[in-house]
Amino acid sequence: MLVRAFTQHDLAPLTALTVETFRPFYEGIFRPLMGEAVFAVEYGDWREDYRKQVAELHAPDRHAHVAVAEVDGSLAGYVAWNVDPTRKKAVVTILAVAASHRRRRVGTTLCEHAFARMRDLGAEAVEIGTGGDPFHAPARALYEELGCTALPVAVYYRPL
């Protein structure tokens, strides 16, 4: 597995990977759970939201970075993070692994790579979040395996 820095050539494939990775959550879990009214307000344009977000993830001048994993020349996944050097804190913004490469330690390798770069940039702690639903169970297991501690949080929605 090759882990390398983001290049502008990666933008379209990473955006497509992000949309495909998170489609089951938005369409299969969040929409049915919350109903159309809340879904429309909260995530109604989630694909476009990701298109905009992914385009802004890699901005080293703002301490924001992306690393891409390739396996046999194929995009396997990516991780995006930012570092606040003043607070010595880092945040993983997105971790996405292609379905065909899951359960092959791609996520682990990407996180370990990002954690090392974060340390190099002066971070002493990292925040990495995920959902409490079944879709995000593999992410929770990965983060626990990496030694992260979960903070119990509840988020509530209701239509008005």
Summary of the structure (lengths in Angstrom):
residues: 160
radius of gyration: 16.0
end to end distance: 48.4
largest distance: 50.1
contacts: 433
relative contact order: 0.16
helix: 49%
strand: 23%
